[in-house]
């Protein structure tokens, strides 16, 4: 319910003024703010009970504050960095040029498709190599 209220709040704010305000901020700032809002929403959605959310958010924003029930696997920081870079990449001025270049050059399109295929295969290998973890919606 808390996540639904959070999501509804930002959908309403977006319709009222947030979209226009983010357009004025510039692409980089708008993406960082959007990423921040979404990540907080994921934390709310993931929290098993409201009592866990407070310490989790505190440990997220207060450096050096340990989280009692938070265990971070070793591959998460690298995945977080990779995801943040990919999320912010389209805000670069160079992005439009790279998209045009990708459409014009067959070798680049093949290289990009091959790289994505390798990432897909690695993701599948990691998924099948991990022990069973029930889908998050099964908790409800």
N, C-alpha and C positions, 0 to 999 in steps of 0.2 A: 504494500500500500504506500509505503514511503517513497519507493522508486516511482510509482505511478504519479504521485503528487509532484515529485521533482521533475519528472518528464513533462507533465502537464503545465507546470509553471514555466518551464523554458520554451515550450511550444507557444504558450500565450505571449510571453515576452518577445519571442521572435516575431510573432504577427503584429504586435503593437509597435515595437521600436528597435529590437535587437538587430534585425537584419540590416537596417539602414545604418545603425551605429557601427556595426562591424565593417560595412563597406567603406565608411569614412576612415577607419583605422588603418587600412592597407591590408594587403593579402597576408603578410607574415603575421601580423598581430592578430588578425581575424582567425587565422588557422590555429594559432597557439591558444587563444581564448576558447575556441570551439573544442579543441582537443582537451583542454582542462575541464570544461563542462561535461564532456562525454566521459572522461576518466572518473570524475567524481560520481557521475551517474552509475558507472559500472561498479564502483566500490559500494554504493548504496544497494544496488541489485544483488551483489555477491554476499553481502552481510547476512549471516544466518539469523541474527536477531539484532534489534536496535542497540543493545548494550555492547556489541562487538564493534559497531560502526565508529563510535566516538574514539576509542583507543587506536583504531586503525587509521582514521583520518589524522589524529594527533601525531602518530608515528610517521605518517606520510609527509607531513609538513614541518614537524619539529625535528631537526637533525639531532641525532643522538638519543632520541626517546625510543626505548625498545617497545616493540609490540608483543604482548604476551602470547597471542595466538597466531602470530604471523611468521610463517616459515617460507622464505623465498628460495626456490630452486636455483641452482647456479646458472642455468641458461636464461633466466628471466631478464636480468639486466641487459644482456646483449639483444634479446628480442625486443625489449622496450626501446632501446636506442635505435635499432633498425626500423621499428615501426614509426617512431617519431620522425626520423629522417625521411622515410617514405611519405609520411603524412604532410610534411612541410615542403617536399620537393616541388609539387606543382605551383607553389607560390614564387619560385625563382623566376627571374626574367628570362633565364636561359631555357626554361621549360618549353615555351612555345616554339623556339628554334629547334629543339630536339624532337618535338612531335612532328614538325614539318620534315625534318631530316629523316625521321623514321618512315614517313610515308613515301619519301622520294627514293630511298636506298633499299633495295631488296636485301642486300647482305646484312644491313643493320636490323631489318625486320626479322630475318632468319636468326640472327644472333640473339635478339631480344626474346623471340619465341623459344629458342633452345634454352636460354637461361631460365625462363619461366617454367619450362618443362622440368628442368633439373630441380628447381625449388619445389615444384609440386611433388616430384618423386621423393625428395628428401623429407617433405612434410608427411607424406604417406608412410615412409619408412619409420619416422619418429612416432607417428600415431600407432602403427601396428606393433612397434617395439616397446611401448609403454604398457604398464599394467592397466587393467580395466578401471576407468573412472566414470561413474555415472554422469550423464548429461545434467547440467545444472537445473533444467526444468523438472527433472524427476523428483527433486526435493519438495516440490509443491504438490 
